[in-house]
């Protein structure tokens, strides 16, 4: 079970909650969220996501990830213009934020 910033994910039952509300996710949405929340605080590259979620290293467009990520963000109430859960690290990948401030 993962619980980060009020988002809970149970890989065994393949269920997710945002706060007290259960969030219904498609298989790929769940897998994408799982890949990110399992490594919360770390940058996960798009190549890693394509390999781990879609089972391939060959892809022609990052739009697949962007579209699924948009659906996940919407379902979690994470504003894509100012996300606080899943952020884009330009030129590197995506990160599920832990909500903790980095040490100075």
C-alpha positions in Angstrom: 0.0 0.0 0.0 1.3 3.4 -0.9 0.0 6.6 0.8 1.6 9.9 -0.5 0.0 13.3 -0.2 -3.5 11.8 0.5 -3.3 9.5 -2.5 -3.5 5.9 -1.5 -2.8 3.1 -3.9 -3.3 -0.6 -3.2 -1.5 -2.7 -5.9 -2.9 -6.0 -4.5 -6.6 -4.9 -5.1 -5.7 -2.4 -7.9 -7.7 0.3 -6.1 -6.9 4.0 -5.6 -8.2 6.7 -3.3 -7.7 10.5 -3.2 -8.6 11.4 0.3 -11.6 9.4 1.3 -12.9 9.2 -2.3 -12.2 6.1 -4.3 -10.8 6.9 -7.8 -11.8 4.7 -10.7 -8.8 4.2 -13.0 -8.3 2.3 -16.2 -5.7 -0.4 -16.2 -3.1 1.8 -17.9 -3.9 4.8 -15.6 -3.5 2.6 -12.6 -0.2 1.2 -13.9 1.1 4.7 -14.6 0.1 6.0 -11.2 1.7 2.9 -9.6 4.9 3.4 -11.5 5.1 7.0 -10.3 3.9 6.7 -6.7 6.2 3.6 -6.1 9.1 6.0 -6.7 7.6 9.1 -5.1 10.2 11.9 -4.9 12.3 10.4 -7.7 12.3 11.4 -11.4 10.9 8.6 -13.6 11.9 8.9 -17.2 9.5 8.6 -20.1 11.5 5.6 -21.4 11.1 3.9 -18.0 7.3 4.6 -18.1 7.0 3.2 -21.6 8.9 0.1 -20.6 7.2 -0.5 -17.2 3.6 0.6 -18.1 3.3 -0.2 -21.8 5.8 -3.0 -22.0 7.8 -1.5 -24.8 10.9 0.5 -25.4 9.8 1.6 -28.9 7.5 4.5 -29.1 7.0 7.3 -31.6 5.3 9.9 -29.5 5.2 11.0 -25.9 1.5 11.9 -26.3 0.5 8.5 -25.1 2.0 9.2 -21.7 0.7 12.8 -21.7 -2.8 11.8 -22.5 -2.9 9.1 -19.8 -1.2 11.4 -17.3 -3.9 14.1 -18.0 -6.6 11.6 -17.2 -4.9 10.6 -14.0 -4.3 14.2 -13.0 -8.0 15.1 -13.7 -9.2 12.1 -11.6 -7.0 13.1 -8.7 -7.9 16.8 -8.9 -4.4 17.8 -9.8 -4.5 21.0 -11.8 -2.3 20.4 -14.9 -1.4 24.1 -15.1 -0.1 24.1 -11.5 0.3 20.4 -10.5 1.2 19.5 -6.9 1.0 15.7 -7.2 2.6 14.8 -10.4 5.1 17.3 -11.8 7.1 17.4 -15.0 10.8 17.7 -14.6 11.7 19.3 -17.9 14.1 17.2 -20.0 14.2 14.4 -17.5 10.7 12.9 -16.8 7.9 12.9 -14.2 7.9 12.9 -10.5 5.2 12.1 -7.9 5.8 14.8 -5.3 6.1 13.7 -1.7 4.9 17.0 -0.3 8.1 17.4 1.7 10.3 20.4 1.2 13.8 19.6 0.1 16.6 20.1 2.7 18.5 23.4 2.3 
